[in-house]
Amino acid sequence: MDSLNWSELRPLTEIRNGPCVTIYMPTHVAAGLQGQQDAVRLKNLADQAERELAARWMRAPDARDLVAPLHRLSTDHEFWEARSNGLAQGLCRRQR
């Protein structure tokens, strides 16, 4: 995605029953060394979110499940080849 418009940004900012995680991260368009580090940065942010969720909001297995899409994205080579200047991803636990 090249730009984030209001219809895409709004769901990331709406108040929901939580817990929720929203990651905003600058990325490098070029695939050089800095570009390769973007996936590592995302993985580290996902790990941090998982730890904080498990410490404050939910059981560790549930926190791991919630951030799993971020971990999958961090290893998605096709995504990283087509990246733009930033990443915004929001995740919320589904109501039971």
C-alpha positions in Angstrom: 0.0 0.0 0.0 1.4 3.4 -0.9 -0.7 5.6 1.3 -3.0 5.4 4.2 -6.4 7.0 3.8 -9.1 7.8 6.3 -11.1 4.7 5.7 -8.0 2.6 6.5 -6.9 4.7 9.4 -10.2 5.0 11.2 -10.5 1.3 12.3 -7.0 1.6 13.8 -8.1 4.5 16.0 -11.6 3.4 17.1 -12.2 2.5 20.7 -13.0 -1.2 21.0 -13.3 -3.6 23.8 -9.7 -4.7 24.3 -7.1 -5.5 24.5 -5.9 -4.2 21.2 -2.5 -3.6 19.7 -1.8 -1.1 17.0 1.7 -0.9 15.5 2.9 2.1 13.5 6.4 1.7 12.1 8.4 3.6 9.6 9.9 1.4 6.9 12.6 1.7 4.2 11.5 1.4 0.6 15.0 0.2 -0.5 15.9 -3.4 0.2 19.4 -2.7 1.4 20.6 -3.4 4.9 18.2 -0.9 6.6 15.4 -2.4 4.6 16.3 -5.9 5.8 16.2 -4.6 9.4 12.5 -3.6 9.0 11.3 -7.2 9.4 13.5 -7.6 12.5 12.1 -4.3 13.9 8.5 -5.6 13.4 9.3 -8.9 15.0 10.8 -7.0 18.0 7.7 -4.8 18.3 5.5 -7.9 18.1 7.5 -9.6 20.8 7.2 -6.4 23.0 3.5 -6.2 22.5 3.1 -9.9 23.3 5.1 -9.5 26.6 3.1 -6.4 27.6 -0.3 -8.1 26.8 0.7 -11.1 28.8 1.9 -9.1 31.7 -1.2 -6.8 32.0 -4.1 -8.0 30.0 -4.3 -11.7 29.1 -2.8 -15.1 29.4 0.4 -15.7 27.5 -1.1 -18.1 25.0 -3.8 -15.6 24.2 -1.3 -12.8 23.8 0.8 -15.0 21.4 -2.3 -15.8 19.4 -3.3 -12.1 19.2 0.1 -11.0 17.8 0.6 -14.0 15.6 -0.3 -12.0 12.4 2.5 -9.6 13.2 5.0 -12.5 13.5 3.7 -13.9 10.2 4.0 -10.5 8.5 7.6 -10.2 9.8 8.6 -13.3 7.7 6.4 -12.5 4.7 9.1 -11.9 2.0 6.5 -10.8 -0.6 5.2 -8.2 1.7 8.7 -6.8 2.4 9.5 -6.7 -1.3 6.5 -4.5 -2.0 6.7 -2.3 1.1 6.3 1.5 1.1 7.4 4.2 3.6 5.6 2.8 6.7 3.5 0.1 8.3 0.3 0.4 10.3 -1.4 -2.7 11.7 -4.1 -3.0 14.3 -5.2 -6.2 16.1 -8.0 -6.7 18.7 -9.1 -9.7 20.6 -12.4 -11.0 19.4 -15.3 -10.9 21.8 -16.3 -14.3 23.1 
